[in-house]
Each structure stands twice: as structure tokens, then as C-alpha cells.
Amino acid sequence: MTEEQRRAFSPVVRAALASVAMAVSLLALKGYAAWATSSVAMLASLADTGLDLLASLVTLYGVRLAATPADHDHRFGHGKAEALAALFQVMLITASAAGIGWRAVQALGSSVETQRGDLGIGVSIAAILATVALLAYQRRVIRQTGSVAIRADNVHYQSDVLLNGSVIVALLLDQHFGVHGADPLFGIAIALWLAFGAFRASSEAIDQLMDKEWPEEERKRFLDVAACHPELRGIHDFRTRRSGAHDFAQFHMYVAPDMTVAQAHHVVETVENELRVAFPKVEVLIHLDPEGHIDTDNPLVEMDVTPHWFGKRL
């Protein structure tokens, strides 16, 4: 089997295809239920499922594109395609949340009542069961591959369980307990939930596009490996970023000024090999400097990030 065929039938791609198939099925089922019940909460759930389908399609596309090797025009790979797709999703989610919220506010003063609540409840229960099965499959794939894209999709579908549960509660209160304002109120709550999800997704996508540094804990764990070589005299200009499922780290490394080129190169290769074992998904770039050399007067660049390590070693 070729590398292209392995990517086409990988567990990650199969998980993304399963998400698409489930979203299509639930979209048809909820579309009928929303029409039959006139429920704002069910309409909101339908809209969320439509966004699920879009998200799953984008996840499938992003997984395939992000897995594409770097080429002549994209030397750092194609990982940022996932962030760009996420921003597109955010625009649609925000528009959907606004539409659902407006429809729910209108329904608060309307005399139209929901109908066939049992149908809506049955559809929501079916959706919850199908989503739980998908979540279990996705978690198995995540354990096997560590896919960031499938993990994000998994988190998104976890919120669907809560949304479908809110539809059940809204219809029960409206149909069986006479609380007729519950349905539009739950519609407003779902709209706010979607808006919050859009904000969170946009923040993560923008952080990735702006090359935000790794969390401090990850940086420390990386340095704990990078700074352990006995010939290393310090590390500065340590920079990290994330692009889709790919991580990048680069730094300048001080060695003794009297080292030969061959000796210094051996130190670099040893550090690279240790980092490759500890962080196999990180692409590392190391620049050598003789100890005491100053590249620039920028204190952010020249800051030595290893004093804590030398204290341990001594």
C-alpha cells in the first residue's frame, strides 16, 4: 500500500468519515422532527447538527490536507489549513446562533405551541445514543493516533449530548408540565452556547495563526530534555509554535568557543536525537553559538532560558 493510500484509509480519516455519516443521518431525522413539532429548541438542535456536518466535513478535509507532506511552496507543511477552516466555521456558527436567538425571542411572545413533543423527545434520545457511540469510537482513535483534529471533533460532539438533553427537558416541560415558555428559553440558552463555542474556537484558531508560544509547562518539559547535554553551556532565543497537528521548536545553543566544528556538530546531533525520542512530533531547528556570543541587543531574543537546569545539574 502506498503512503497516499495509507493516509486515505487511516484511523483518523475513518473517524472523520464516521462523523460525517452520523451528522447526515441526524440532520434528516431532526429536520423532520423540527417541522413536525414546531419546537424552537429542536430547531436550534437541527441548526447545531447542520454545523456538526460542516465541522465534520472541514475536519475530514483538514485531516487530509494537514497530513500532506511539506512541498516546495509550503516548507512548513499545511497544518494551518485547519485554523483557517475553523475561522470559516466560526462565522457560520455565529450567524446561526444569532438567528436561533432571534427566533427564540420572537417565540417568547407568540401563542404558537409545540406539537408532537414525544416525537421530538424520541429523536433527541436517538441522537444522544448515536452520539455516545461516535464518541466512544473517536476516543479509541485518539488513543491510537493522538490526533488533535479528532480530539477537537470529540469535544464538539460532547456538547451535542448536552444540547439534545436540553431539547428533551424543554419538550417535557412544555408538553407534560405546561411550562410553555420553556421551549424558547432553552432555544436562547442553546444560541448562547453556540456563541460561546464560536468564541472559543476563534480564540484557538487565531492563537495558531498568530504562532502563539506553547503553554509554559510544555516549554519547560522540552527544555528539560534539550538542556541535559553536559557540553551545552546555555540556550537562548527559544521559540515554539503549533501548526495543525505539527509542532515546531527552534533555539540557539551555546557551546565552548574552543570546540571544533565536528565536536559541536556531534553535540547538536545528540541533542536532536534525544528530543526526537522524547517529542517525536516536533520539528526541531538548532543554531550553534560560541559561549558569550551576542546576536542582538533584543533582550527577548538573548534571554537565557536554562539557568534553572544548570542549578539542578550542579
Order of alpha helices (4+ residues) and beta strands (2+ residues): alpha-alpha-alpha-alpha-alpha-alpha-alpha-alpha-beta-beta-alpha-beta-alpha-alpha
